[in-house]
């Protein structure tokens, strides 16, 4: 069963098509790769899915519901969480606090409870800390819970952002270049963590990534875009030998002449 379906999605900026008639479906509990050269439209698609941008054509469906036209908070409440290409942490807050801040949906208490520090507020805070620690354990960050997030190594900051996204209890997790800046050992460990998230938390994961070793090693299905349009869709084995994909990444047209990405 498909959890996410894009049907002929288009997005125009200033008369230029950033995305044109892109369609694909993501099966439940699939690890789905969305790849393409720089400027291909990948992050634009993420922004359309999450409500940051409204599509100028087509639709986005989550399960049975059309979500194109909803705001980012509305999309998040339906079970969609994401990370960003550029890390967005509260750098002066601790690792634990960065994860807890995304747990507002778990609160049963209200503003008055917080002001009066009632028992209901104390129960909420205890539950938030417990859940935050569980997710930090999952991402291998539990020992760093009290560290200031801005002091963490780059790879740990990437994992912290994933832990914070998981605090939203999503069904669909969108990861925007999670392996950026990681060394080969860290990237390999990330593959294991992504698989574990899918298997142990019943997540569906859509991955935008330039590290082809990670993409080919972890994705079940890959969709390739270039200049805002679909050029290929298939398994890693199929994408690896697709002539259009090879030409796009080498900066060549299909006939072998140099293209725009050279």
C-alpha positions in Angstrom: 0.0 0.0 0.0 1.3 3.5 -0.9 1.7 5.9 2.0 2.9 8.9 -0.1 1.7 9.6 -3.6 2.8 12.6 -5.8 0.7 13.1 -8.9 2.0 15.4 -11.6 3.4 17.9 -9.1 4.7 21.1 -10.5 6.2 24.2 -8.9 7.1 27.5 -10.7 9.3 30.3 -9.4 9.4 33.5 -11.4 8.2 31.7 -14.6 10.9 28.9 -14.2 9.7 25.4 -13.6 11.6 24.1 -10.5 9.5 21.0 -10.7 7.5 19.8 -13.6 4.9 17.0 -13.6 6.7 14.8 -11.1 4.8 11.6 -10.1 5.8 8.8 -7.8 4.5 6.7 -5.0 6.2 5.5 -1.8 5.1 2.2 -0.4 4.6 1.8 3.4 7.8 0.8 5.3 9.9 1.5 2.2 13.3 3.3 2.1 12.9 5.5 -0.9 15.7 7.5 -2.5 15.0 10.8 -4.3 18.2 11.8 -6.1 19.5 14.0 -8.8 22.3 16.6 -9.5 22.4 19.9 -7.7 19.5 22.1 -8.7 17.4 19.1 -9.8 14.4 20.0 -7.6 14.8 17.5 -4.8 14.5 20.0 -1.9 11.7 21.8 -3.6 9.8 18.5 -3.7 10.4 18.0 0.0 9.1 21.6 0.6 6.0 20.8 -1.4 5.4 17.5 0.5 5.7 19.3 3.9 3.6 22.3 3.0 6.4 24.9 2.9 5.5 25.4 -0.7 2.1 25.0 -2.3 2.2 23.1 -5.7 1.3 25.1 -8.8 0.0 21.8 -10.3 -0.8 18.3 -9.3 -1.4 16.9 -5.8 0.3 15.2 -2.8 -1.5 12.5 -1.0 -0.6 10.9 2.4 -2.6 7.7 2.7 -6.1 8.5 1.6 -5.8 12.2 2.3 -4.8 15.0 -0.1 -2.2 17.1 1.9 -1.2 19.6 -0.8 -2.6 23.0 0.4 -2.1 22.2 4.1 0.3 24.2 6.2 3.6 22.7 7.6 2.1 22.3 11.2 -1.0 20.5 9.7 1.2 18.2 7.7 3.4 17.5 10.7 0.3 16.6 12.8 -0.7 14.0 10.1 2.6 12.2 10.7 5.2 13.8 8.5 8.6 14.8 9.9 11.8 16.0 8.2 15.4 17.1 8.6 17.1 19.8 6.7 20.0 20.1 4.3 21.4 22.8 6.6 21.4 21.6 10.2 18.8 23.6 12.2 19.5 22.9 15.9 19.1 25.2 18.9 22.8 25.4 19.3 22.9 26.8 22.8 20.5 24.2 24.2 21.5 20.8 25.3 21.1 17.7 23.2 18.3 16.5 25.5 16.5 19.9 25.3 16.7 19.9 21.5 14.8 16.6 21.3 12.3 17.6 24.0 11.3 20.8 22.3 9.7 18.7 19.5 7.5 16.8 22.0 4.8 19.4 22.5 2.2 17.0 21.1 2.8 14.7 24.0 1.7 17.4 26.5 -1.5 16.8 28.5 -1.0 19.9 30.7 -1.7 23.5 29.8 -0.1 26.9 30.4 -1.6 27.2 33.9 -0.2 23.8 34.8 3.3 25.0 33.6 3.0 28.3 35.6 1.9 26.5 38.8 4.2 23.5 38.3 1.3 21.1 38.9 1.5 17.3 39.1 0.2 17.0 35.6 3.0 19.3 34.4 5.6 17.2 36.2 4.2 14.0 34.7 4.4 15.6 31.2 8.0 16.6 31.7 9.0 13.2 33.0 7.4 11.5 30.0 9.2 14.0 27.6 12.6 13.2 29.2 11.9 9.5 29.0 11.0 9.6 25.3 13.9 11.9 24.5 16.3 9.5 26.2 14.8 6.6 24.2 15.4 8.4 20.9 18.9 9.5 21.9 19.6 5.8 22.7 18.4 4.9 19.2 20.7 7.4 17.5 23.7 6.6 19.8 23.6 10.0 21.5 22.4 9.1 25.1 25.8 9.7 26.6 25.8 13.3 25.2 22.3 14.2 26.6 23.6 17.1 28.7 26.1 18.4 26.2 25.5 21.7 24.4 24.4 20.8 20.9 26.5 23.4 19.2 29.6 21.7 20.6 28.9 18.3 19.0 30.9 17.0 16.1 29.1 17.5 12.8 28.0 13.8 12.4 26.5 13.8 15.9 24.6 17.0 15.1 23.2 15.2 12.0 22.0 12.3 14.2 20.6 14.7 16.8 18.4 16.4 14.1 17.0 12.9 13.2 16.3 12.2 16.8 14.4 15.5 17.1 12.3 14.6 14.0 11.5 11.2 15.5 10.1 13.0 18.6 7.1 14.0 16.4 6.2 10.3 16.2 6.0 10.3 12.4 4.7 7.7 10.0 6.8 9.3 7.2 10.3 10.6 7.7 12.0 12.8 5.1 15.8 13.0 5.4 17.5 15.8 3.5 21.2 14.8 2.9 21.7 13.1 6.3 25.2 11.9 5.2 26.5 15.3 4.2 29.8 15.9 5.9 30.1 12.4 7.3 33.2 10.3 6.7 32.9 6.8 5.2 32.7 5.0 8.6 29.9 7.4 9.8 28.1 7.1 6.5 28.1 3.3 6.8 26.8 3.5 10.4 24.1 5.9 9.2 22.9 3.2 6.7 22.4 0.7 9.6 20.6 3.4 11.6 18.2 4.2 8.8 17.4 0.5 8.3 16.9 0.1 12.0 14.5 3.1 12.1 12.4 1.5 9.3 12.3 -2.0 10.8 11.9 -1.1 14.5 9.7 2.0 14.3 7.6 1.0 11.3 8.7 4.1 9.5 8.5 5.0 5.8 11.6 6.9 4.9 12.3 9.2 1.9 15.9 10.1 1.5 17.5 12.9 -0.5 21.2 12.2 -0.6 24.3 12.9 -2.8 26.4 10.1 -1.2 25.7 7.3 -3.8 27.2 4.6 -1.6 24.5 5.4 1.0 21.7 5.6 -1.5 22.6 2.4 -3.3 23.3 0.6 0.0 20.1 1.5 1.9 17.3 2.3 -0.6 14.6 -0.1 -1.8 13.5 2.1 -4.7 15.1 5.2 -6.2 13.5 8.1 -8.2 15.8 10.4 -10.2 15.0 14.0 -11.2 17.0 16.4 -13.3 16.1 20.0 -14.2 12.9 19.4 -12.2 11.7 16.4 -14.3 11.7 12.7 -13.7 14.4 10.9 -15.7 14.4 7.4 -14.1 12.7 5.3 -11.4 13.6 1.8 -10.3 15.7 -0.4 -8.0 19.3 0.5 -7.1 20.6 -2.1 -9.6 18.5 -0.5 -12.4 19.4 3.1 -11.5 23.1 2.2 -11.4 23.2 1.4 -15.1 20.6 3.8 -16.4 22.1 5.8 -19.2 20.1 9.0 -18.5 21.1 8.9 -14.8 24.8 8.4 -15.7 24.6 11.3 -18.2 23.0 13.6 -15.7 25.6 13.0 -13.0 28.5 13.2 -15.5 27.2 16.5 -16.9 26.5 15.1 -20.3 23.5 14.9 -22.6 22.3 11.4 -23.6 24.3 11.7 -26.9 27.5 12.2 -25.0 28.0 15.9 -25.5 28.6 18.2 -22.5 25.5 19.3 -20.6 24.6 21.9 -18.1 26.1 20.1 -15.1 29.7 19.9 -16.4 
